[in-house]
Amino acid sequence: MANVSLPHDAKAGPTKSEVRAVLLSKLALGPSDHFVEVGSCTGAVTIEAAQAAGRVTALERKPDRLAVTERNLAANETTAAVDLREAEAPDGLPDDIDALFLGGSRNYPAVLDHAVDAAVDRVVMNVSRLEVAGAATEAFRDRGLLDEVVQFQVSHGYELAGATSFDSDNPVYMLVGGAGSGTTDEEGAR
């Protein structure tokens, strides 16, 4: 996994490095891929994707967070051309997406509709709230995008009274799939 420098803070925190490692393994980005991130925030995922994919497009609806993405991107070496867009998805989404990451849950049904229409090969969404995870799982399933749901939690050790204790991060639900995955209510098994 690449070392990512994030000297600028978006006050929302980046996707944790361990989560990015799983995310990037699920996306399996290659030099011919066009990767798109919805909700770039600090730019952590965009930066790592730009070290593997051929092209990267990052959308962020908040101008201050897009500026943080831009500054953090400038602090890192990447091999891909990166197009930063101030837009609220699905506005601003290109049609030639190979791999799509939804880092937030705002407007995700419309983003998933775009993924279906554009026949996006790989779609991953991270969710930290249980109720949203359930609804998003159904949205993936209803659109025939769902391959798997992965739930994991990372804990980091720290010293406590001369021994090691662990501090846990919130659990993450990762929805993984793409066009031609899973089943839809209308079509049955694929």
C-alpha positions as CSV (number, residue, x, y, z in Angstrom):
1,M,0.0,0.0,0.0
2,A,1.3,3.4,-0.9
3,N,2.3,5.9,1.7
4,V,-0.1,8.8,1.5
5,S,0.7,12.2,2.9
6,L,-2.4,14.2,4.2
7,P,-1.0,17.4,5.6
8,H,-4.3,19.2,5.2
9,D,-7.4,18.5,7.2
10,A,-11.0,18.4,5.9
11,K,-12.4,18.1,9.4
12,A,-14.1,14.9,8.4
13,G,-11.1,12.6,8.6
14,P,-9.8,10.4,5.8
15,T,-10.9,6.9,5.0
16,K,-8.5,4.9,7.3
17,S,-5.5,3.4,5.7
18,E,-6.6,-0.2,6.6
19,V,-10.0,0.5,5.0
20,R,-8.3,1.9,1.9
21,A,-6.2,-1.2,1.6
22,V,-9.3,-3.4,1.5
23,L,-11.1,-0.9,-0.8
24,L,-8.3,-0.8,-3.3
25,S,-8.0,-4.6,-3.3
26,K,-11.7,-4.9,-4.1
27,L,-11.4,-2.3,-6.9
28,A,-8.3,-4.0,-8.4
29,L,-7.3,-0.9,-10.3
30,G,-5.1,-1.1,-13.3
31,P,-3.4,1.4,-15.6
32,S,-6.2,1.4,-18.2
33,D,-8.9,2.1,-15.6
34,H,-10.9,5.3,-15.1
35,F,-11.6,5.5,-11.4
36,V,-14.2,7.9,-10.0
37,E,-14.6,8.8,-6.3
38,V,-17.8,10.5,-5.0
39,G,-17.1,12.5,-1.9
40,S,-13.3,13.0,-2.0
41,C,-13.0,14.9,1.3
42,T,-9.3,14.7,2.2
43,G,-8.4,13.0,-1.1
44,A,-6.9,9.9,0.6
45,V,-8.7,7.4,-1.7
46,T,-8.2,9.6,-4.8
47,I,-4.5,9.8,-4.1
48,E,-4.0,6.1,-3.7
49,A,-6.2,5.4,-6.7
50,A,-4.1,7.8,-8.8
51,Q,-1.1,5.6,-8.1
52,A,-2.7,2.6,-9.7
53,A,-5.4,3.8,-12.2
54,G,-4.8,5.5,-15.6
55,R,-7.3,8.3,-15.0
56,V,-9.1,9.5,-11.9
57,T,-12.1,11.8,-11.4
58,A,-12.9,13.0,-7.9
59,L,-16.2,14.7,-7.1
60,E,-16.8,16.7,-3.9
61,R,-19.8,18.9,-3.3
62,K,-18.2,21.1,-0.6
63,P,-15.7,23.7,-2.1
64,D,-13.6,23.7,1.1
65,R,-13.2,20.0,1.1
66,L,-12.4,20.0,-2.6
67,A,-9.7,22.5,-1.9
68,V,-8.3,20.1,0.8
69,T,-8.3,17.3,-1.8
70,E,-6.4,19.5,-4.2
71,R,-3.8,20.5,-1.6
72,N,-3.3,16.9,-0.4
73,L,-3.1,15.7,-4.0
74,A,-0.3,18.3,-4.6
75,A,1.6,16.9,-1.6
76,N,1.8,13.4,-3.1
77,E,3.2,11.8,-6.3
78,T,0.7,10.2,-8.5
79,T,0.9,8.6,-12.0
80,A,-2.6,9.3,-13.2
81,A,-4.2,12.5,-14.4
82,V,-6.7,13.6,-11.8
83,D,-9.8,15.7,-12.6
84,L,-11.3,17.3,-9.5
85,R,-14.9,18.4,-9.8
86,E,-17.0,20.5,-7.5
87,A,-20.3,18.7,-8.0
88,E,-23.0,16.9,-6.1
89,A,-23.3,13.4,-7.6
90,P,-24.8,12.2,-9.8
91,D,-24.1,15.6,-11.5
92,G,-20.6,15.6,-12.7
93,L,-20.3,11.8,-13.1
94,P,-18.6,10.8,-16.3
95,D,-20.1,7.9,-18.4
96,D,-16.8,6.1,-19.0
97,I,-16.3,4.8,-15.4
98,D,-14.5,1.5,-14.9
99,A,-14.4,1.6,-11.0
100,L,-16.6,3.8,-8.8
101,F,-16.2,4.5,-5.0
102,L,-18.9,6.1,-3.0
103,G,-17.3,7.5,0.1
104,G,-20.5,9.0,1.4
105,S,-24.2,8.1,1.4
106,R,-25.7,11.3,0.1
107,N,-27.7,10.7,-3.1
108,Y,-26.4,7.1,-3.4
109,P,-29.5,5.7,-5.1
110,A,-29.1,8.2,-8.0
111,V,-25.4,7.4,-8.1
112,L,-26.1,3.7,-8.3
113,D,-28.6,4.3,-11.1
114,H,-25.9,6.1,-13.0
115,A,-23.6,3.1,-12.3
116,V,-26.1,0.8,-13.8
117,D,-26.8,3.1,-16.8
118,A,-23.0,3.4,-17.4
119,A,-22.4,-0.3,-16.9
120,V,-19.7,0.4,-14.3
121,D,-17.7,-2.8,-13.8
122,R,-16.7,-2.3,-10.1
123,V,-18.7,-0.3,-7.5
124,V,-17.7,0.0,-3.8
125,M,-19.5,2.0,-1.1
126,N,-18.3,2.4,2.4
127,V,-21.0,3.0,5.1
128,S,-20.5,3.5,8.9
129,R,-24.2,3.8,9.9
130,L,-26.1,0.5,10.3
131,E,-29.4,1.8,9.0
132,V,-27.8,3.3,5.9
133,A,-25.9,0.0,5.4
134,G,-29.1,-1.9,5.3
135,A,-30.8,0.5,2.9
136,A,-27.8,0.7,0.6
137,T,-27.5,-3.1,0.5
138,E,-31.0,-3.3,-0.7
139,A,-30.3,-0.5,-3.3
140,F,-27.3,-2.5,-4.6
141,R,-29.3,-5.7,-4.7
142,D,-32.4,-4.1,-6.4
143,R,-30.1,-2.8,-9.2
144,G,-28.2,-6.1,-9.6
145,L,-25.0,-4.5,-8.4
146,L,-24.3,-6.6,-5.2
147,D,-21.6,-9.2,-5.0
148,E,-20.8,-9.0,-1.3
149,V,-21.1,-7.0,1.9
150,V,-18.0,-6.9,4.1
151,Q,-18.1,-5.7,7.7
152,F,-14.9,-5.0,9.5
153,Q,-13.4,-3.1,12.4
154,V,-9.9,-1.9,13.0
155,S,-8.3,-1.5,16.4
156,H,-5.0,0.2,17.1
157,G,-2.9,-0.6,20.1
158,Y,-1.7,1.9,22.6
159,E,0.2,1.7,25.9
160,L,-1.8,1.5,29.0
161,A,-0.2,0.9,32.4
162,G,2.8,-0.7,30.8
163,A,0.8,-3.1,28.6
164,T,-1.0,-2.8,25.3
165,S,-4.7,-2.0,25.1
166,F,-6.7,-1.4,21.9
167,D,-8.8,1.5,20.8
168,S,-11.4,0.6,18.2
169,D,-12.5,2.6,15.1
170,N,-16.1,2.5,14.1
171,P,-17.1,-0.5,12.1
172,V,-17.2,-0.1,8.3
173,Y,-19.7,-1.8,6.0
174,M,-18.3,-2.2,2.6
175,L,-20.7,-3.0,-0.3
176,V,-19.0,-4.5,-3.3
177,G,-20.3,-5.2,-6.8
178,G,-20.7,-3.9,-10.2
179,A,-22.8,-4.1,-13.4
180,G,-23.8,-7.7,-14.0
181,S,-23.5,-8.7,-10.3
182,G,-26.0,-10.2,-8.1
183,T,-29.7,-10.3,-8.8
184,T,-32.6,-7.9,-9.3
185,D,-36.2,-8.3,-8.3
186,E,-37.3,-8.0,-11.9
187,E,-34.8,-10.3,-13.5
188,G,-34.2,-13.0,-10.9
189,A,-30.8,-14.7,-10.9
190,R,-28.2,-13.6,-13.3
